[in-house]
Amino acid sequence: MEDAEQSVGAMGRREHKKVLTRRSIRSVALDLAVDVGLSHLTVEMIAEAAEISPRTFFNYFSCKEDALVTDAGAVAELLRTLVEARPAEEAPLRAIRMAMTENDPASLVQASRTRARTRQQLVQEHPALMARQLGKYAQLEQSFAAAVARRLDADVDEDLQPALIAGAAVSAIRIAVRRWTTDETASLDELIGSAFDLLEQGGTTAADTHHR
């Protein structure tokens, strides 16, 4: 798996610096939120700790909450491009899976399980963060739906298939990440793979077959 700054090939220094700055802001924001509490956390505090100006913070995030939730929205358009660029013969779910696992644009596989768990706990404790996080996943779902629609030459507003495929894919990613933060025995790569295996098999397991 490649890290975020390598996922779309060699980046220029400016783009590379943006990736590192974004990552730094997110890391600092999480540490501060744990230390002082979400209600006391301010953009100014995050900016000072990250050694940037508040104006620079707003170049990356619209509010403090955005720096504390999943970064899925930030890579949504990149993933859309990657899915659209997959070989035409690949099924839509496979195209999404490979775009995610071969590029890892959100650096999911490189992430620290401990910090991911801390972030998830923070989100679960604050409804405002949960709502924000769901919004980020919705952005990713919309991008996947648009990419699938293009691959299928379908109208995303008329055909249910792109939205259903995109919704299933995002759910698989979200559930795999959540399981990864609590299950020390499996890698995130393995959990994402298992989730997509189930989807590509139509959700059928031996138990399902036995009860038919």
C-alpha positions as CSV (number, residue, x, y, z in Angstrom):
1,M,0.0,0.0,0.0
2,E,1.2,3.5,-0.8
3,D,0.9,6.4,1.6
4,A,-1.4,9.3,0.8
5,E,1.3,11.5,-0.7
6,Q,2.3,8.7,-3.1
7,S,-1.1,7.5,-4.1
8,V,-1.5,9.4,-7.4
9,G,2.2,9.2,-8.4
10,A,4.9,11.6,-7.7
11,M,3.7,14.9,-6.2
12,G,5.3,18.3,-6.3
13,R,6.8,19.7,-3.2
14,R,3.8,22.0,-2.7
15,E,1.3,19.2,-2.9
16,H,3.4,17.0,-0.6
17,K,3.6,19.8,1.9
18,K,-0.2,20.2,1.8
19,V,-0.7,16.5,2.6
20,L,1.7,16.8,5.6
21,T,0.1,20.0,6.9
22,R,-3.4,18.5,6.7
23,R,-2.2,15.4,8.6
24,S,-0.4,17.5,11.2
25,I,-3.5,19.6,11.8
26,R,-5.6,16.5,12.3
27,S,-3.1,15.0,14.7
28,V,-2.8,18.1,16.8
29,A,-6.6,18.6,16.8
30,L,-7.2,15.1,18.1
31,D,-4.6,15.4,20.9
32,L,-6.0,18.8,22.0
33,A,-9.6,17.5,21.9
34,V,-8.6,14.6,24.2
35,D,-6.7,17.0,26.5
36,V,-9.1,19.9,26.9
37,G,-12.4,18.5,25.7
38,L,-14.3,19.3,22.5
39,S,-16.3,22.2,24.1
40,H,-13.1,24.0,25.1
41,L,-11.2,23.3,21.9
42,T,-10.9,26.3,19.5
43,V,-9.5,26.7,16.0
44,E,-7.0,29.2,17.5
45,M,-5.7,26.5,19.9
46,I,-5.3,24.0,17.0
47,A,-3.5,26.6,14.8
48,E,-1.1,27.6,17.5
49,A,-0.2,24.0,18.4
50,A,0.2,23.1,14.7
51,E,2.3,26.3,14.1
52,I,0.0,27.7,11.5
53,S,-2.3,30.7,11.3
54,P,-6.1,30.3,11.8
55,R,-6.4,31.4,8.2
56,T,-4.3,28.5,7.1
57,F,-6.4,26.1,9.2
58,F,-9.5,27.2,7.3
59,N,-7.7,26.5,4.0
60,Y,-7.9,22.9,5.0
61,F,-11.0,22.5,7.2
62,S,-14.2,24.5,7.5
63,C,-14.4,24.1,11.3
64,K,-12.7,22.3,14.2
65,E,-15.1,19.3,13.9
66,D,-13.9,18.6,10.4
67,A,-10.4,18.1,11.7
68,L,-11.6,15.5,14.2
69,V,-13.7,13.2,12.0
70,T,-12.9,10.9,9.1
71,D,-11.0,12.4,6.2
72,A,-13.1,10.5,3.7
73,G,-14.6,13.7,2.2
74,A,-11.1,15.1,1.4
75,V,-10.3,12.1,-0.9
76,A,-13.8,11.6,-2.3
77,E,-13.0,13.2,-5.7
78,L,-9.6,11.5,-5.9
79,L,-11.3,8.2,-5.3
80,R,-13.9,9.0,-7.9
81,T,-11.2,9.5,-10.5
82,L,-9.4,6.3,-9.5
83,V,-12.5,4.2,-9.7
84,E,-13.4,5.7,-13.1
85,A,-9.8,4.9,-14.3
86,R,-10.0,1.2,-13.4
87,P,-10.2,-1.4,-16.3
88,A,-13.6,-1.4,-17.9
89,E,-14.0,-5.2,-17.5
90,E,-13.9,-4.9,-13.7
91,A,-17.2,-5.1,-11.9
92,P,-18.1,-1.8,-10.0
93,L,-17.5,-3.2,-6.5
94,R,-14.2,-4.6,-7.6
95,A,-13.2,-1.3,-9.1
96,I,-14.0,0.5,-5.9
97,R,-12.2,-2.1,-3.8
98,M,-9.0,-1.9,-6.0
99,A,-9.1,1.9,-6.1
100,M,-9.1,1.9,-2.3
101,T,-6.6,-0.9,-1.6
102,E,-4.1,-0.2,-4.3
103,N,-3.8,3.5,-3.6
104,D,-4.9,4.0,0.0
105,P,-5.4,7.8,-0.6
106,A,-6.7,8.4,2.9
107,S,-3.7,6.5,4.4
108,L,-6.1,4.2,6.2
109,V,-3.8,1.2,6.1
110,Q,-0.9,3.4,7.4
111,A,-3.0,4.8,10.3
112,S,-2.3,4.1,13.9
113,R,-4.9,1.7,15.4
114,T,-4.6,3.4,18.8
115,R,-5.2,6.9,17.4
116,A,-8.0,5.7,15.1
117,R,-9.6,4.2,18.2
118,T,-9.2,7.4,20.1
119,R,-10.8,9.4,17.2
120,Q,-13.7,6.9,17.0
121,Q,-14.4,7.1,20.7
122,L,-14.4,10.9,20.5
123,V,-16.9,10.8,17.6
124,Q,-19.2,8.4,19.4
125,E,-19.2,10.6,22.5
126,H,-20.3,13.8,20.6
127,P,-23.4,13.8,18.4
128,A,-22.1,16.9,16.6
129,L,-19.0,15.0,15.5
130,M,-21.0,11.9,14.6
131,A,-23.2,14.0,12.3
132,R,-20.2,15.5,10.7
133,Q,-18.6,12.1,10.2
134,L,-21.7,10.7,8.5
135,G,-21.7,13.8,6.2
136,K,-18.1,12.9,5.2
137,Y,-19.1,9.4,4.4
138,A,-22.0,10.7,2.4
139,Q,-19.6,12.7,0.3
140,L,-17.6,9.6,-0.4
141,E,-20.8,7.7,-1.3
142,Q,-21.8,10.3,-3.8
143,S,-18.4,10.2,-5.4
144,F,-18.5,6.4,-5.7
145,A,-22.1,6.6,-7.1
146,A,-21.0,9.1,-9.8
147,A,-18.0,6.9,-10.7
148,V,-20.1,3.7,-10.9
149,A,-22.8,5.5,-13.0
150,R,-20.1,6.6,-15.4
151,R,-18.7,3.1,-15.6
152,L,-22.2,1.6,-16.2
153,D,-23.2,4.5,-18.5
154,A,-26.2,5.0,-16.2
155,D,-28.0,8.0,-14.9
156,V,-27.3,8.3,-11.2
157,D,-30.6,10.1,-10.7
158,E,-32.6,7.5,-12.5
159,D,-30.9,4.2,-12.0
160,L,-30.8,2.7,-8.4
161,Q,-27.7,0.6,-9.1
162,P,-24.9,3.2,-8.8
163,A,-26.2,4.5,-5.4
164,L,-26.8,0.9,-4.1
165,I,-23.3,-0.2,-5.0
166,A,-21.8,3.0,-3.6
167,G,-23.7,2.7,-0.4
168,A,-22.7,-0.9,0.1
169,A,-19.0,-0.1,-0.6
170,V,-19.0,2.8,1.9
171,S,-20.7,0.7,4.5
172,A,-18.1,-2.0,4.0
173,I,-15.3,0.5,4.5
174,R,-16.9,2.1,7.5
175,I,-17.7,-1.2,9.3
176,A,-14.2,-2.6,8.5
177,V,-12.6,0.5,10.1
178,R,-14.8,0.3,13.1
179,R,-14.0,-3.4,13.6
180,W,-10.3,-2.6,13.2
181,T,-10.3,-0.1,16.0
182,T,-11.6,-2.8,18.4
183,D,-10.1,-6.1,17.0
184,E,-6.4,-6.4,17.6
185,T,-6.1,-9.7,15.7
186,A,-6.8,-8.4,12.2
187,S,-5.2,-5.8,10.0
188,L,-7.3,-3.1,8.4
189,D,-6.3,-4.4,5.0
190,E,-7.6,-7.9,5.9
191,L,-10.9,-6.5,7.3
192,I,-11.6,-4.3,4.2
193,G,-10.8,-7.3,2.0
194,S,-13.1,-9.6,4.0
195,A,-15.9,-7.0,3.9
196,F,-15.6,-6.6,0.1
197,D,-15.4,-10.4,-0.3
198,L,-18.8,-10.7,1.3
199,L,-20.3,-8.0,-0.8
200,E,-18.9,-9.5,-4.0
201,Q,-20.3,-12.9,-3.0
202,G,-23.7,-11.3,-2.5
203,G,-23.5,-11.6,1.2
204,T,-23.9,-15.4,1.0
205,T,-22.2,-17.5,3.6
206,A,-22.4,-21.2,4.3
207,A,-24.8,-20.6,7.1
208,D,-27.1,-18.6,4.7
209,T,-27.0,-21.5,2.2
210,H,-27.7,-24.0,4.9
211,H,-30.9,-22.2,6.0
212,R,-32.4,-21.9,2.6
